[in-house]
Amino acid sequence: MLTIKQITENTDAVIRSLEKKHFKNAKEAIEQVIAFNDKRRSTQNVLDKNLAEVNSLSKSIGQFMKEGKKEEAESARARVAELKEANKTLQADMDGAAEDMQTVLYTIPNLPYDEVPEGGTAEENVIEKTGGMETELPKDALPHWELTKKYDLIDFDLGVKITGAGFPVYKGKGAQLQRGLINFFLDEARKAGYMEIMPPTVVNAASGYGTGQLPDKEGQMYHCQLDDLYLIPTAEVPVTNIYRDVILDEKQLPIMNCAYTQCFRREAGSYGKDVRGLNRLHEFSKVEIVRIDKPEHSKQSHKEMLEHVENLLIKLELPYRILRLCGGDMSFTAALCFDFEVYSEAQKRWLEVSSVSNFDTYQANRLKCRYRSAEKKTELCHTLNGSALALPRIVAALLENNQTPEGIRIPKALVPYVGFEIID
């Protein structure tokens, strides 16, 4: 979340930035935060004065008693009792103002960087780069949901029977392809210097608030109400929360973690042809990369993460493009975000397979994730994360773009991981 210092020292600039992100009622929200903060501070000042007076009077009572000034001692005791009672009310008022301020802060998104393009929809995102191999398919090319049926790779109907729509069952070479991709992504991350984490796939509410999924995406997360736990939408949540309430040493940075997990998203309101098959699921596999870094190095970290994801797509021999997201299309928590999309030749459309984001200090402030510099000064870290990669649409593009009359060709880099060169 935004810091009070950001808001109070650059109020007008903060409001303009929030408007760039198309946050409604930005001015009103910021004014509320400032009002609650002013109330908290003024109450704190009165409370501090009262506490100082209580301390002073408490010391004087003993002196009065020594000097035989019983009346003065009783008067001081009465004043101490009066102040202590008033302080209870002041403390409650101060705590209430702080809580109200925190509640509003949780609803305010991160500020976009200056280099974020203006715009409110995905159509206004900026194409930074295109690359990868062009594909030529047979005239009778099939979309992946037909290919998976033809080669008995994924059973969507069986998933409906067991759980419901959006929970496919992977079979035979389809399951091997999933497992091979997971291991390939993890191995590539390890080679790039990321330490693998195997985190829980359910988290508590504090973890959801820490990375910004709560309260913003509460309706999109599966909630286990009896235990008040949430199924994770991405490994970003548990992995980043490892560093909640932690003060790191500057020498530890940047921290580089990766994790494979199942991910769960309700995707409420997602219907139509664009979400058919693997295009949008409620449960899916994903490898995530996470970095915790110093502010002055986080842009370099972001660049390295983008290069890592691009290299994966090159090795998978997929046509891709990189988009710089405009203010209105970025996530609630991101300060700068790039999306990677792969082209599905059979569907004739681009499929998003990764978002790589820099969150600046926004998550770190929620998490209280800090580092101690060489000068012993404690500062907020920057957090970054990206998909490297999400499997469903990668699998869809691999199947569709590599279909031949003989079967589905497996990219060379994946063959050692899946154990076969073609699906026939």
Secondary structure as UniProt FT lines:
FT   HELIX           4..9
FT   HELIX           11..20
FT   TURN            21..22
FT   TURN            24..25
FT   HELIX           26..66
FT   TURN            67..68
FT   HELIX           70..106
FT   TURN            114..115
FT   HELIX           122..124
FT   STRAND          126..131
FT   TURN            139..140
FT   HELIX           144..150
FT   TURN            151..152
FT   STRAND          154..155
FT   HELIX           156..162
FT   TURN            165..166
FT   STRAND          169..170
FT   HELIX           172..191
FT   TURN            192..193
FT   STRAND          195..197
FT   STRAND          202..204
FT   HELIX           205..211
FT   TURN            214..217
FT   HELIX           218..220
FT   STRAND          223..224
FT   TURN            225..228
FT   STRAND          229..231
FT   HELIX           236..241
FT   TURN            242..245
FT   STRAND          247..249
FT   HELIX           250..252
FT   STRAND          255..264
FT   TURN            268..269
FT   HELIX           273..275
FT   TURN            276..279
FT   STRAND          283..293
FT   HELIX           295..297
FT   HELIX           298..315
FT   TURN            316..317
FT   STRAND          320..324
FT   HELIX           327..329
FT   STRAND          336..344
FT   TURN            345..348
FT   STRAND          349..358
FT   TURN            360..361
FT   HELIX           362..367
FT   STRAND          370..372
FT   TURN            374..375
FT   STRAND          378..380
FT   STRAND          382..390
FT   HELIX           391..401
FT   STRAND          403..404
FT   TURN            405..406
FT   STRAND          407..409
FT   HELIX           412..414
FT   HELIX           415..418
FT   STRAND          422..423
//
